[in-house]
């Protein structure tokens, strides 16, 4: 991650081969591309570049700026620059490409030095082999770099990419972000990334003079290997396959240690599920996805893929010996390396209920596995940036991770993907244009309005909000043009709600309810944003338009006599309630109807991807954590615990944990937010920015005896810890410097006298409590009260 801007000077884009213009496939083609001409079957060469240079003077500092498309790994004298994975992050390559800068001073020495670089495909080139969600070809792998040497005597020297760089095919003979990677160790050229190496049989690099990409420094946290897993079990399936079980479904790669015969191929097929026979099928994650390693036959060999990853828990390992083999090859060790965006962890949560803790971990693994250089929907079959989940799960994510850089990058992706008519498509970057609701659904495109505002509220990031405002304005005007009498009635609706049919598009709630609700929510937000940035005419315009939308919604989808919204589904009640479509005087009646409908259906969860976010918020913010707890503290109906009982270790795409769809998704993880805001009670007032004015309002529920949670905000650490023993509440909380807080005592503990101790100064405070609330300044406190 860097903020510097590189002057590339004489550095040139170079490649092993140049793609012909008629071979380019941009935008991409959805699906397997089997109808394409056979020329598109061509595998791009995964090249390795090298350049040797001499240093005769004492170095004060040395740095490299580098971009390899799709991804690269860079070595100086055999030592890797940085520890990232799949750098740079993927983007709309026609709009911008990212580069990275590294301090390489420790890697260089006086005398002869060598830079060696591998460049893989990523989303820059996906051909139609093995599994693929799409076919795309911006070009073949290419590279640009600039090394700057600053010497102690004050002079500067630059080493750049140009035709003098030598290039050859690498031992990576196949690499696909969707299909896997193959490595033939018999093709290795020992010492290629160090100086004493004969590269006379290599070729001069091709200079790509027509490459005009816009290069920007990458500011997001890079992907890295974040955790290792050893097999928890190695077994033989009923069909005789050797299956490794790592115990956790996660995004990642395999690390292999093996020895054996030259030419032996070890084939690894990862998967997140196994069938009744104990075999992997790749039914839910997309296949075939394979990792193939061919042994060179010299001692112990260690390998891991460089330019592909998958979501998996299991691995089918097959050893394929050459016919002339005289001894058996063997796998000495197999590990799962969990890879993800390295955004820092900023939150923690635990409680006395083991099930709730397991649900926290379930959701958190769905989040971690889908934090890449975009927020992916799943780490295997799609790896795409579907936008609805970003703002819906974002409040949960930001309590666990500092996602300001990641979400700022997502805003840029949306700006780059916006069409001329103002549409922000459902996926960004938009590598392939989907059709109908899968390209144009208001609940998805509204991320372009909501995320910039979330970044402002969470982090005080007004810079990104200002950058996004033209996009926001164009998109809201697009929605206005699409509306009919101020109603939007199209899209995907409450995706994957729990209805009578196989999950998909909304079943229980009319699409007009969710689409118009989010449209109204967008208008409220953009009106506030316009006022903040001193666009009073815009603010008034969008506020007036929101009033018209509200009037139309109430006319078409609300019965003021009964307080029933549309079909009376959980989503039909929760969304209008939360976004403010329900008249103030009717809110209690509508909330009561929502709660009664949940009770009458035996607390069964039916909201989908879109609606459940608003259901959690409505119940939590209205003090009904007890309802949420009852809905989720059960395993007899589809939901989190149901998934756990079916063996899930990461959040699944469907409430039912269906085996034919993804079993590593984050889109239904909205309960995570409740752990912090409901049980922990951490939130901020409506006018607060970057948590400078807090609300601490823990909401204990029967069945949970203690909660501990914390959030490292922009101001500092916010913590909330409470325990109930023999009807006595002990509540310890921390307010960071630069913030103030409104403390709201749980309703059951307001009638008896309470005591508040300033733990920093060890003194009892004299406080004025009004309606169960009081204000405090920064510090660490402890409140004790008894249930009346």
BELCORUR-V980579 format. One record per residue. N is the residue number from 1. PHI is phi in radians with two decimals (* if undefined). Layout:
((N | PHI) (N | PHI))
This chain:
((1 | *) (2 | -2.61) (3 | -1.93) (4 | -1.32) (5 | -2.03) (6 | -1.63) (7 | -1.62) (8 | -1.28) (9 | 0.95) (10 | -1.61) (11 | -1.12) (12 | -2.23) (13 | -1.21) (14 | -2.28) (15 | -2.72) (16 | -1.39) (17 | -2.59) (18 | -1.86) (19 | -1.38) (20 | -1.30) (21 | -1.02) (22 | -1.38) (23 | -1.68) (24 | -1.22) (25 | -2.25) (26 | -2.49) (27 | -1.20) (28 | -1.24) (29 | -1.97) (30 | -1.22) (31 | 1.74) (32 | -1.39) (33 | 1.17) (34 | -1.15) (35 | -1.44) (36 | -1.25) (37 | -1.04) (38 | -1.01) (39 | -1.10) (40 | -1.35) (41 | -1.34) (42 | -1.03) (43 | -1.37) (44 | -1.33) (45 | -1.25) (46 | -1.56) (47 | -1.55) (48 | -2.16) (49 | -1.95) (50 | -2.58) (51 | -2.64) (52 | -1.84) (53 | -2.52) (54 | -1.81) (55 | -2.15) (56 | -1.90) (57 | -1.99) (58 | -1.30) (59 | -1.50) (60 | -1.54) (61 | -2.77) (62 | -2.51) (63 | -2.45) (64 | -2.26) (65 | -1.93) (66 | -2.65) (67 | -2.41) (68 | -2.15) (69 | -1.94) (70 | -1.18) (71 | -2.44) (72 | -2.46) (73 | -2.29) (74 | -2.07) (75 | -2.28) (76 | -2.03) (77 | 0.90) (78 | 1.51) (79 | -1.80) (80 | -1.24) (81 | -1.48) (82 | 1.40) (83 | -2.24) (84 | -1.45) (85 | -2.24) (86 | 0.96) (87 | -1.71) (88 | -1.38) (89 | -1.11) (90 | -1.37) (91 | -2.71) (92 | -1.37) (93 | -1.15) (94 | -1.35) (95 | -1.73) (96 | -2.85) (97 | -2.23) (98 | -1.73) (99 | -2.18) (100 | -2.10) (101 | -2.14) (102 | -2.32) (103 | -1.40) (104 | -2.01) (105 | -0.92) (106 | -1.18) (107 | -1.53) (108 | -1.87) (109 | -2.58) (110 | -1.14) (111 | 1.78) (112 | -1.47) (113 | -2.28) (114 | -2.34) (115 | -1.80) (116 | -2.20) (117 | -2.40) (118 | -1.78) (119 | -2.29) (120 | -1.93) (121 | -1.49) (122 | 0.98) (123 | -1.47) (124 | -1.31) (125 | -2.66) (126 | -2.25) (127 | -1.63) (128 | -1.70) (129 | -2.17) (130 | 0.94) (131 | -1.32) (132 | -2.71) (133 | -1.43) (134 | -2.73) (135 | -1.97) (136 | -2.67) (137 | -2.63) (138 | -1.29) (139 | 2.96) (140 | -1.68) (141 | -0.89) (142 | -2.55) (143 | -2.58) (144 | -2.49) (145 | -2.66) (146 | -2.52) (147 | -1.74) (148 | -1.98) (149 | -1.88) (150 | -1.88) (151 | -1.73) (152 | -1.05) (153 | -1.46) (154 | 1.83) (155 | -1.44) (156 | -2.27) (157 | -2.33) (158 | -2.05) (159 | -2.00) (160 | -2.24) (161 | -1.32) (162 | -2.84) (163 | -1.17) (164 | -1.32) (165 | -1.19) (166 | -1.58) (167 | -2.51) (168 | -2.71) (169 | -1.11) (170 | -1.58) (171 | -1.21) (172 | -1.38) (173 | -1.60) (174 | -2.66) (175 | -2.63) (176 | -2.50) (177 | -1.06) (178 | -1.78) (179 | -1.84) (180 | 1.98) (181 | -2.64) (182 | -2.12) (183 | -2.31) (184 | -1.90) (185 | -1.17) (186 | -1.22) (187 | -1.67) (188 | -1.09) (189 | -2.05) (190 | -1.03) (191 | 1.43) (192 | -1.14) (193 | -1.77) (194 | -2.16) (195 | -1.21) (196 | -1.34) (197 | -2.48) (198 | -1.54) (199 | -1.86) (200 | -1.15) (201 | -1.52) (202 | -1.41) (203 | -1.93) (204 | -1.27) (205 | -1.15) (206 | -1.42) (207 | -1.57) (208 | -1.68) (209 | -1.29) (210 | -1.66) (211 | -1.39) (212 | -2.14) (213 | -1.07) (214 | -1.44) (215 | -1.79) (216 | -2.30) (217 | -1.16) (218 | -1.35) (219 | -1.88) (220 | -1.35) (221 | -1.19) (222 | -1.28) (223 | -1.23) (224 | -2.55) (225 | -1.34) (226 | -1.84) (227 | -2.85) (228 | -2.03) (229 | -2.24) (230 | -1.56) (231 | -1.06) (232 | -1.51) (233 | -2.78) (234 | -2.13) (235 | -2.39) (236 | -1.96) (237 | -1.25) (238 | -1.14) (239 | -1.69) (240 | 1.58) (241 | -1.52) (242 | -1.51) (243 | -2.07) (244 | -1.71) (245 | -2.04) (246 | -1.54) (247 | 1.44) (248 | -2.49) (249 | -1.45) (250 | -2.70) (251 | -1.30) (252 | 2.93) (253 | -2.34) (254 | -1.73) (255 | -2.00) (256 | -1.98) (257 | -2.19) (258 | -2.61) (259 | -2.58) (260 | 2.76) (261 | -1.44) (262 | -1.08) (263 | 1.61) (264 | -1.17) (265 | -1.87) (266 | -1.82) (267 | -1.81) (268 | -2.13) (269 | -2.05) (270 | -1.38) (271 | -2.83) (272 | -1.59) (273 | -2.35) (274 | -2.17) (275 | -1.55) (276 | -1.14) (277 | -1.48) (278 | 1.52) (279 | -1.77) (280 | -1.39) (281 | -2.21) (282 | 1.00) (283 | -1.17) (284 | -1.50) (285 | -1.77) (286 | 1.66) (287 | -2.60) (288 | -1.43) (289 | -2.11) (290 | -2.36) (291 | -2.09) (292 | -2.12) (293 | -2.17) (294 | -1.77) (295 | -1.23) (296 | -1.58) (297 | 1.41) (298 | -2.15) (299 | 1.13) (300 | -1.47) (301 | -2.00) (302 | -2.15) (303 | -2.63) (304 | -2.61) (305 | -1.13) (306 | -1.85) (307 | -2.28) (308 | -2.67) (309 | -2.60) (310 | -2.63) (311 | -1.86) (312 | -2.77) (313 | -2.16) (314 | -1.95) (315 | -2.53) (316 | -1.57) (317 | -2.00) (318 | -2.19) (319 | -1.81) (320 | -1.94) (321 | -1.45) (322 | -1.19) (323 | -1.05) (324 | -1.55) (325 | -1.09) (326 | -1.80) (327 | -2.41) (328 | -1.56) (329 | -1.43) (330 | -2.55) (331 | -1.54) (332 | -1.51) (333 | -2.79) (334 | -2.34) (335 | -2.20) (336 | -1.68) (337 | -1.90) (338 | -1.34) (339 | -1.95) (340 | -2.91) (341 | -1.01) (342 | -1.59) (343 | -0.89) (344 | -1.10) (345 | -1.29) (346 | -2.19) (347 | -2.35) (348 | -2.61) (349 | -2.62) (350 | -2.74) (351 | -2.65) (352 | -1.34) (353 | -1.59) (354 | -1.04) (355 | -1.11) (356 | -1.09) (357 | -1.10) (358 | -1.19) (359 | -1.14) (360 | -0.98) (361 | -1.13) (362 | -1.02) (363 | -1.16) (364 | -1.10) (365 | -1.24) (366 | -1.13) (367 | -1.23) (368 | -1.04) (369 | -1.24) (370 | -2.07) (371 | -1.71) (372 | -2.03) (373 | -1.51) (374 | -2.36) (375 | -1.57) (376 | -1.40) (377 | -1.39) (378 | -2.70) (379 | -1.60) (380 | -2.34) (381 | -1.31) (382 | -2.17) (383 | 0.99) (384 | -1.90) (385 | -1.60) (386 | -1.12) (387 | -1.50) (388 | -1.06) (389 | -1.17) (390 | -1.09) (391 | -1.48) (392 | -1.33) (393 | -1.61) (394 | -0.91) (395 | -1.03) (396 | -1.25) (397 | -1.07) (398 | -1.23) (399 | -1.30) (400 | -1.73) (401 | -2.37) (402 | -1.38) (403 | -1.84) (404 | -1.05) (405 | -1.19) (406 | -1.07) (407 | -1.28) (408 | -1.13) (409 | -1.17) (410 | -1.09) (411 | -1.05) (412 | -1.07) (413 | -1.04) (414 | -1.20) (415 | -1.04) (416 | -1.19) (417 | -1.64) (418 | -1.08) (419 | -1.48) (420 | -1.07) (421 | -1.45) (422 | 1.80) (423 | -1.07) (424 | -1.77) (425 | -1.15) (426 | -1.10) (427 | -2.15) (428 | -2.47) (429 | -1.07) (430 | -1.63) (431 | -1.26) (432 | -2.45) (433 | -1.38) (434 | -1.39) (435 | -2.11) (436 | 0.90) (437 | -1.12) (438 | -1.39) (439 | -2.03) (440 | -2.35) (441 | -2.26) (442 | -0.98) (443 | -1.19) (444 | -1.59) (445 | -1.08) (446 | -1.14) (447 | -0.99) (448 | -1.18) (449 | -1.63) (450 | -1.41) (451 | -1.12) (452 | -0.99) (453 | -1.24) (454 | -1.06) (455 | -1.08) (456 | -1.19) (457 | -1.20) (458 | -1.31) (459 | -2.14) (460 | 1.22) (461 | -1.46) (462 | -1.42) (463 | -1.09) (464 | -1.20) (465 | -1.07) (466 | -1.13) (467 | -1.08) (468 | -1.45) (469 | -1.00) (470 | -1.03) (471 | -1.11) (472 | -1.04) (473 | -1.14) (474 | -1.14) (475 | -1.26) (476 | -1.16) (477 | -1.21) (478 | -1.09) (479 | -1.10) (480 | -1.07) (481 | -1.15) (482 | -1.40) (483 | -1.32) (484 | -2.14) (485 | 0.95) (486 | 1.23) (487 | -2.00) (488 | -1.78) (489 | -2.45) (490 | -2.84) (491 | 1.92) (492 | -1.71) (493 | 1.24) (494 | -1.40) (495 | -0.89) (496 | 1.07) (497 | -1.22) (498 | -1.69) (499 | -1.95) (500 | -1.29) (501 | -1.75) (502 | -1.00) (503 | -1.09) (504 | 3.04) (505 | -1.14) (506 | -0.92) (507 | -2.00) (508 | -1.81) (509 | -2.27) (510 | -0.98) (511 | -1.07) (512 | -1.11) (513 | -1.21) (514 | -1.26) (515 | -1.15) (516 | -1.25) (517 | -1.08) (518 | -1.25) (519 | -1.07) (520 | -1.09) (521 | -1.04) (522 | -1.03) (523 | -1.12) (524 | -1.09) (525 | -1.19) (526 | -1.18) (527 | -1.13) (528 | -1.15) (529 | -1.10) (530 | -1.11) (531 | -1.13) (532 | -1.06) (533 | -1.63) (534 | 1.14) (535 | -2.05) (536 | -1.06) (537 | -1.15) (538 | -1.10) (539 | -1.02) (540 | -1.17) (541 | -1.02) (542 | -1.32) (543 | -1.18) (544 | -1.12) (545 | -1.15) (546 | -1.13) (547 | -1.11) (548 | -1.20) (549 | -1.12) (550 | -1.07) (551 | -1.07) (552 | -1.17) (553 | -1.10) (554 | -1.08) (555 | -1.16) (556 | -1.67) (557 | -2.31) (558 | -2.43) (559 | -1.84) (560 | -1.19) (561 | -1.24) (562 | -1.73) (563 | 1.31) (564 | -1.63) (565 | -1.80) (566 | 0.85) (567 | -1.39) (568 | 1.32) (569 | -1.29) (570 | -1.02) (571 | -1.23) (572 | -1.10) (573 | -1.42) (574 | -1.20) (575 | -1.11) (576 | -1.08) (577 | -1.07) (578 | -1.20) (579 | -1.36) (580 | 1.73) (581 | -1.34) (582 | -1.40) (583 | -0.97) (584 | -0.96) (585 | -1.26) (586 | -1.84) (587 | -1.07) (588 | -1.11) (589 | -1.13) (590 | -1.21) (591 | -1.09) (592 | -1.10) (593 | -1.10) (594 | -1.05) (595 | -1.14) (596 | -1.14) (597 | -1.18) (598 | -1.19) (599 | -1.10) (600 | -1.19) (601 | -1.71) (602 | 1.07) (603 | 1.06) (604 | -1.35) (605 | -1.53) (606 | -2.23) (607 | -1.11) (608 | -1.82) (609 | -0.89) (610 | -1.46) (611 | -1.23) (612 | -1.13) (613 | -0.96) (614 | -1.31) (615 | -1.10) (616 | -1.04) (617 | -1.16) (618 | -1.08) (619 | -1.20) (620 | -1.16) (621 | -1.28) (622 | -1.81) (623 | 1.26) (624 | -1.91) (625 | -1.08) (626 | -1.08) (627 | -1.19) (628 | -1.05) (629 | -1.11) (630 | -1.18) (631 | -1.19) (632 | -1.92) (633 | -1.63) (634 | -2.78) (635 | -2.21) (636 | -1.48) (637 | -2.29) (638 | -0.93) (639 | 2.88) (640 | -1.10) (641 | -1.14) (642 | -1.05) (643 | -1.10) (644 | -1.05) (645 | -1.15) (646 | -1.52) (647 | 1.69) (648 | -1.16) (649 | -2.07) (650 | -2.37) (651 | -1.04) (652 | -1.67) (653 | -1.18) (654 | -1.94) (655 | -1.01) (656 | -1.50) (657 | 0.94) (658 | -1.09) (659 | -1.51) (660 | -1.76) (661 | -2.25) (662 | -0.99) (663 | -1.96) (664 | -2.59) (665 | -2.33) (666 | -2.06) (667 | -1.25) (668 | -1.83) (669 | -1.56) (670 | -1.18) (671 | -1.13) (672 | -0.94) (673 | -1.06) (674 | -1.13) (675 | -0.99) (676 | -1.49) (677 | -1.53) (678 | -1.58) (679 | -1.14) (680 | -1.40) (681 | 1.40) (682 | -1.55) (683 | -2.73) (684 | -2.32) (685 | -1.18) (686 | -1.15) (687 | -1.73) (688 | -1.28) (689 | -2.25) (690 | 0.98) (691 | 1.02) (692 | -1.53) (693 | -2.34) (694 | -1.59) (695 | -2.13) (696 | -2.03) (697 | -2.38) (698 | -1.07) (699 | -2.19) (700 | -1.08) (701 | -2.20) (702 | -1.14) (703 | 1.99) (704 | -2.05) (705 | -1.71) (706 | -2.66) (707 | -2.45) (708 | -2.28) (709 | -2.59) (710 | -2.60) (711 | -2.50) (712 | -1.51) (713 | -1.40) (714 | -1.03) (715 | -1.41) (716 | 2.51) (717 | -1.32) (718 | -1.98) (719 | -2.31) (720 | -2.50) (721 | -2.36) (722 | -2.42) (723 | -2.51) (724 | -2.02) (725 | -2.35) (726 | 0.90) (727 | 1.13) (728 | -1.95) (729 | -1.75) (730 | -2.07) (731 | -2.17) (732 | -1.87) (733 | -2.52) (734 | -2.28) (735 | -2.05) (736 | -1.34) (737 | -1.05) (738 | 1.53) (739 | -2.22) (740 | -2.29) (741 | -2.56) (742 | -1.80) (743 | -1.66) (744 | -1.98) (745 | -1.30) (746 | -0.93) (747 | -0.96) (748 | -1.26) (749 | -2.13) (750 | -1.63) (751 | -1.41) (752 | -1.52) (753 | -1.06) (754 | -2.12) (755 | -2.16) (756 | -2.11) (757 | -1.94) (758 | -1.43) (759 | -1.24) (760 | -1.17) (761 | -1.85) (762 | 0.91) (763 | -2.55) (764 | -1.40) (765 | -1.60) (766 | -1.72) (767 | -2.13) (768 | -1.80) (769 | -1.81) (770 | -2.18) (771 | 0.94) (772 | 1.35) (773 | -2.30) (774 | -2.67) (775 | -1.79) (776 | -2.41) (777 | -1.67) (778 | -0.98) (779 | 2.68) (780 | -2.04) (781 | -2.32) (782 | -2.40) (783 | -1.92) (784 | -2.21) (785 | -2.71) (786 | -1.96) (787 | -1.25) (788 | -1.37))
